[in-house]
Amino acid sequence: MKKLYSRHFPTPSFLAMNSCALDISDLSIKYGELLATPLGLRLGRFGKENIPPGVIVSGKIEKEAELIKILKDLAKRERLHFVRISLPEEQMYLFTLALPKMKEDEIRDTILLQLEEHIPLQAIDTTFDYDIISEDGQSIYVEVLAIATEMIESYLSVFRASGLVPLSFELEAQAIARAVVPVNDPSAVLIVDFGEARTGASIAYNGRVFFTTTLDIGGTNLTNMIAKNFSISFEKAEELKRSHGLRETPLNTEDIFPAILNGLSVLRDELNKQYVYWKTHEEPGIKHEDISHIILCGGDANLAGLAEYLESSMSLRVENANAWVNVSDMKISVPDMSFEESFGYATMLGLALADYIQKPQTLMNVLPVEEKKKLKREYWMRFTSVILSLFTVTMVTAILLMFPLYFFSKSKADLAENRLEAFNQSNPEVETESIDKKIAEINTKLTLLDSKKTDYVVSDELTESIINIKPKGITFSDISYTESGDNSKSIKIMGIASDRSTLRDFKSSLDSIKKFSTVTLPISDFLESSDINFTISITIK
């Protein structure tokens, strides 16, 4: 449901802070973005920028000025702002820890105390992030990703100077796994990223990368071997490698296969070491399942015969990566990129997917804490801006909607005034007195009434006494109070009695009230035998 809602009602890009993914290697920058549509994610702009040799060496920036110029030109041409970057495995350290049960806000400090036991860096010079793998009643198992702070600052300096804002710095293997391992796939796989200058090998289990290594062999090495063996140019050797691969060639077949296979055998042996290591070692809190298959990706992964060679030599199923498995359904939307070309963009696609993670997935981000805080402030500023904009639009809309009501009310008032004026003109005999004069007269009368003070007020107690002694069969029609000029005060009670006996009893009860000096009931009131109308006069002491 959440995925369906996000597909049809995506978060506004201004608030989502959508980014462009940058896969930076020693020789190139591959960039791209994913866009949310009602049909799912689709590939937006993408491309590749070459980096001259020596600008970046083994992941280290050696010539900042040249890299800044490349990034500035790219940012200006593609109008980039927020970016997600992958960092090479050579400069990063990935390991797991078993920690005693503790509060979550204590985990980072505990890891910091143990860093130097696992990496060749001082804790004070290290930037790291972690992710909780699992926990039980006694322990918490975490995976830690660490890098030298100097390395991070070097990249941050370049991006700041280029006008770009990094949202994340990720392990390259982590991004690849997010792209090529299907969501909810619990199997263990060996991912081989066969690139131009080097090959990255990583083991992913349940979608999480637990082990990485980098081999100094790539497609360029194979091309150089072919060029050297046949004394041909690098370009010709590259064309020969891509067109024939491990198949027979028009040249001397007996020489080309050993030349290529010598390099590939080194790759095979290193991959086999990682396979054996995983099978014979255990990580804290992780059960090492058998590796089910190898996923092959990278810019040179489409070398003809490479997958078959690794499969036969390692006795393990090898499949080419489907970099779109977590991006889009090919039956609904076909990307503007060939399947073979996507091998080299797996890292970029994995980075771009970080903008659309629908459930808690591995996203260890070694961006410094202060930079993360800046991004959080940036988000809340944008959120506040959106809320204020919505409020402003709502108020303006409400005001615009009130204009018709205002004009309608004004027209009704004008109509009433016109009718009154017409009535006055057609009825001149009707005098119209001043309203202010009438109000003044009423106020004068009210003041006069208010100024007259009552010297005596019949108390509630006296009234209650009369009501309480009223027997059944007596009905009051009027009770009045009179005060004469000699300050004598009297009460007159008028009503109907059901019979003479009831009337006589009521008079006797009134006689018993001490505050009454006289209680007079005319004898004539006893002439009737029933339904007697009576009048009782009472003098108050």
N, C-alpha and C positions, 0 to 999 in steps of 0.2 A: 504493500500500500504506500509506504513512504517513497519507494523508488518510483512508483507510478505518479504520485503527487509531484515529486521533484521533476519528473519528465515533462509534465504538462504545465506546471507552475514553477519554473526555475527561479532561484534567487536572482534578483537584479545584479547584473555584472558589476555595477558600481559598489554594491554592498558585498558581493561575493569575493571581490578582489581577485578575479580570475587572472591566471598567470600564463606565461609562456615557458615551456620546458627547454632547458639548455643542457645538452649532453656534451660536455667539454672533454676532449681527449688531447693528446700531444699534437695531433695533426689536423684536427677539425672541430667545428662546433656544429652539432646537429640540433636544430630548433623546431618547435612545433607546438600546436595547441589543440585541445579538444573542445568542441562546442556542444552545449546541451540543446537538443531539439525534441519536438513531440515524438519523433521516431527513435529517440535515444541519442547517444553521443555520436558525433561525426567529426572527422578530421577537418581542422581549419587550415590556416597557413602553416607551411612547413618548408624546410630547406636545409642547406648545408653550406657552411663557410669554411674554407680551408685556412689553416694556420701554418705559417712558415716554420720549417724545422728550427728548433732551438728556442722558440718562444716559451713553450712548456716542455719540460723534460721530466718524465716519470711522475707527472702530476704536479710538479713544482713550477711556479711561474718564474721564469728567468728574465724575461723582457716585458716588464709591466707596460711600458709606453706603447709597444706594438699591440699588445693584447687590448689595451684600453681603446686604441684607435679602431680595431676590428669590432669591438663591442659597441662603440659609439655609432659607427656606420650602420651596424645591424639594428640597433635600437631606433635610430632615426628613420631608416628605411621601412622597418616593420612596425614602428610606433609601439615599442615595448616599454613596459614600466615594471610590473611585478614579474619575477622569474623564479623558477625552481631549478636548482642546479644539482647535478650528480658529481661526486668527487671520486677519484680513482682509489682502488683498494690498496695501492702501494703505500698510501699515506695514512691509512686508517687501520684501526684495531677493533676487532669484533670478538667478544668472549662472553661466556655465561657465568653467573654467580649464584650460589645458594646462600641466602641471608636468613637469619633468624626472624621469626614473626615480629613485625613492628608496624607502626603507623606509616601510612603512605608518605607523609611529609618528612619522615626520617630516613627514607630510602636513599635519597640523593647524597646526604652527608655520609651515610654508611659506605656507599660505593666509593666516594671520594677518598676515604681512609684506606681503601683496599686497592686503589688504582695501580700504585707502583709495584704491586705484587704480580701484575698481569701484563703490563706494557712497559717498554723502555723509555718512559717519559716521567718527569716529575709531575705530581698531581697539580701543582700550582700553575704549570705550563700547559695544562690539558683542558680541552673542552669536550664534554661528553653528553650523551643522552642515553636513556634506558627505556626498556619496555618490559612489563611483567609478563612472563611466559605462563606461569601457573603458580599455585600455592596449595599447601596442605595445612594440617593442624599445627605444624611446627616451623615450617620454612616457607620462604618466598623465593621463587626462582626467576631471575631477571637476566635479560640479555643487554649487554652494554656496547655502545659504539663510541669510540674515542678518537680524537685527532689532536695534533699539536695546535695550540692556540695561535702560534705564529703563522701556521699554514692557513687557518681560517681568516685571520686578519689580513693576510696577503690577498686572498680572494675578495674579501669585503672591500678592501681599499680599491681594487680594480673596478668592482661593480659600482661603488659610490662615485668614482670618477667618471664612469660611463653613464651615470644617470639612471641606473637600474636598482630596483629594490628586491633583494632576495627574500622569498618566503620560507625557503628551506634549503639546507645542504644535506643531501642524502648519499648513502652508500650506493654506488652504481649497481651492484648486484641486487640490492634491495628493490631498486626501481625495475630492473629487468624481471625479477620474480613476480612483481605486481602485474606486469604486462603479460607474461607468457604462461604462468601457472594459473589454471582456472580457479575462480573463487570457490571455496569449500572443497578443494581437492586435498585430501589428507595424506597423499602419498609422498614419499621421499624421492626427489629427482636431482640429477646432476645437470646443472645448467652450464653450457660452454659458450662463452661469448668470444667468438673467433674474429678478432678485429684486424685492422691494418698493421699496427705496430706491436700489439701484444694480445694475449688471450687471457680472459678472466674465467676462472672456474669456481663455481659456488654450489653448495648443496642446500636445497630448500626442502623443508619438511612442514607440511600443513600450511604452505604458503609463506613460511618464515625462513629467512636465510640464517643458517647457523655456522657456515664455514665458507671462507673465501680464500682464494690464492690467485696470484698473477704470474703468468708465464711469459718470458721474454721471447715469444715467437708469435708471428702473425702473418697475414697475407703478404706483407712486404718482404719478409724473410724468404718466403717461397719464391717470390718473383726474382729476388736477387740470386737465389740458387739456380734458377732456370737461366737467367741472363749470363751468369758466370760459366755454367756448364756448356752452353751453346755459343758463347761469345757473341751475344746479340744485345741490342739496347734494352734498357729497362722497360720502355713502352712496348716493344715487341714481345718481351717475355711476359708482361702483364696481359697482353692480348692473347697470347698462347695459353696462359694459365686459365683465363676465364672462358675461352672457347673450348678447351679440351679437358682441363682439370686432370684427373687421374686416369682418363681414358687414353688410348693410343693416339699418337700425334704423327704428323707427316715427317717429323724429324726422327732422329735416331732414338727409337723407343727404348733400347737397352740402356741408354744414358739418362733420359728424362725421368723415368720412374724412380730409379734409386735416388736421384737428386731431390725429388719432392718427398719421397718416402723417408729419407733420412731426417728431414725436418719434422714430418708428421709423426715419426716414431718417437721423437722426443716429447711431442705433445701427448701421444698415447701413453707413454710411460708415466708422465706427470699426472695425467688424469687417473691412471690406475692406482697411483699412490694415494690420491685423495679418496678414491673408492674404498681402498683397503683401510685407510685411517678411519673413515666413518663406520665401517663395518666392525672394527675391533676396539673402538673407544666409545665411551659414554659421556654425555654432557649432564651437568646437574639438573635433575628434574625432567630429563628428556630421554625417552626410550628410542634408540636408533633403529628405525625400521629399515629393511633392505631397500636399496635404491631400485626403483622400478624401471626407470629408463633415463636416457640422456635427452635433453632438449638443446638443440643446436641453433644459435643465433649469432648476430654480429655481421659486420659489413662483408666479410669473406666467407660466411657460412654457406653460401650457395655455390661453393667450389664443387664442381661435378665430381662425384665419387667419394667425397669426404665422409658423408653420413654412412655410406656402405662400408668404408674402410674402418671407421671407429666401431661400427656394430659387429663386424666380423672379428676384429682384433680384441675387443673387450667382452665379447659374448653378452652384450647388453643392447636392448632395443634403443635405437636412435631415431628421433623424429625432428624434423625442422620445426622451429617455433612458429606458433600462430600468435602473432603479436596483437591480433584483434579479438582474441577470445573473450576478453573482459571489457571490450570497447563497444562493439556493435555486432548485430546479427547480420551476417552476409546476405541472408534471404530478404532482409528489409532495406539495408543500405550498404552499398559497395564503396569503400574508401577510394580516394583519388591517388592511390599509391599501389604499385604492383606488390604481389606477395613476396617476391624475391627482394624488392627494395625495402620492405618492412623489416627484414632481418637486421638491417643496420640501424633502424629507428626504434628498436625495442626499448632501449633505455629512455629515450625521449617520451614514448607513449606511456611507460610506467610512471615517469615523473608527472606527466599531464594528468594521469588518473588520480593523483593525490588530491586534486581539486574536487573529485566526485566520489570519494570514499563513502559508501553507504552504511558501513558497519565498522566496528573497531578492528582495524587492520594495522599491520606493522608500519609505523611511520616514525622512525627514529631520526630526529632532526637535530644536527649538531650546530645549528645557528645559535650564537651566544645568547644567554638569557636576556641581556639588555636589549638586544635586537628583537627578541620575541616580545618583550614588553612594549617596544615602540610600535610593533605591528598591531598589538592588542589595542593600544591607544588610537592608532590609525583607524582600526575597525570601528571603535565606539564613536569616534568623531564622524565617520561616514554614516553610522547608524543614526546618530543624533541629527545629522544633516538631512537624512531621509525623512525622519519623523517630523522635523520642522517644516520641510517642504510639503509633506502631506497635510500638515495642520494649516499651512498657508493656503494651499489649494482648496482645502475644505472651507476655510473661512471666506475666501474669495467667491467660491461657488455659492455658499449660503447667502452672501450679500447680493450676488447677482440674482438669485432666486427670489430675494425679498423685494426687488424693485417692482415686479408686477403687482405684488400685494400692496406696496405703498401707493402705486398709481391707482389701483382699484379702490383703496380706502379713501384716497383724496377725491376721486371722482364721486364716490358715494356722499362724502361730506359736502362737496360742492352742489350736488343734486339736492341734498336736504336744505341747504341754505337758499337755493333758488326757489324751492317749493315754499319755504317759510316767507320769503320775500313776496312771492306771488300771492300767498294767502293774505298777508297784511295789506297788499295793494287792493285786493278784491273785497276785503272786509275792513273798511276804514272806520266803521262804528265801534270796532273792538279796541278798547283802550289798552295800551301796553304800559303797565307801570314798571317803574325801575325795580329790577331784581335786587339791587343793592339796598334800596329803601325798604323793601319787604323784609329782607334779611335783618336789617337793623331793627325794625319793629319787633320781629320775633325774638331777637336777642335781648331787647329791652324787657319784654314780657318774661322771658326765662330768668333774667336777672332779678326781677321783682319777685317772682315766685321763690327763687332760691334765697332771697334775703329774709323771707318771713320764717322765723324760727318757731318751732312747736315747743311750748313749755312742758307739755305732758305727752307722753307716749304710752299707749296701752302696752304693758309688758307682755312678752311671749308667755310668761308664767301664768298671767291672769287669763289670757286667751285659752291656753291649754287647760286651765282649771274648768272653764265653762264647757269646753269640748269633751273633757274626760268624764264629767258627771252627766252628760247627756244620755238618758236612758234610751233603750230600744223603743221605737214608736214615736220619737221626736225628730222632726225634720226642720232644719233651719232654712229660712228663705232670705234673711237679712240680719246682719249684726252691724250696728252703727254706733259711733262714739260722738258725744256732744260735750262741748265745753262752753259754759255761759259766762257772762260778764263778771259775776261774783266769784269766779274761779271754781264754781261747782261743776263736777264732772259726772256724766251719766252714760250708761250703755243701754241701748234698746235692742231687744232680741225679738225677731218676728219669725213665725214658723207655723207648722201644723203638727198637732198631737193626734195620735190614733184614738185616744179616749180620755175621759176626765181623770181617771186614776193615774194614768201616765203623766198627764200635765201636772196634777197635784204633787206627784213624787218629784218631778223636775224642779218645781218651785221650792219644795222643801230642801232639795240639794243645794240650790242657789242660796237659800237663807243661811246655810251652814258655812258659807265662805266668809271669813272674817273681814276681808277687804271691802265687802259690800255693806253699806250702812242700811239701806232699805232695798227690798225686792217687791215690786208692786205688780200684781196680776189682776186686772179688772174682773169682777164677778160675772160680767156679761159674757166673758169668754167661756163660761161653763154652761151656757144655754144649750149648746149642741152636745149630743151624746157621743158622737164620733167625728173623725176628720175635723177637729176643732182648730179654727184659725185663732192664733193667740198672739198677744203682744205683751212682753214683760219689760218693765222699766226698772233699771238698777241704778242706784246712786252709789258712787264710789267714795270711800272715806278719804 
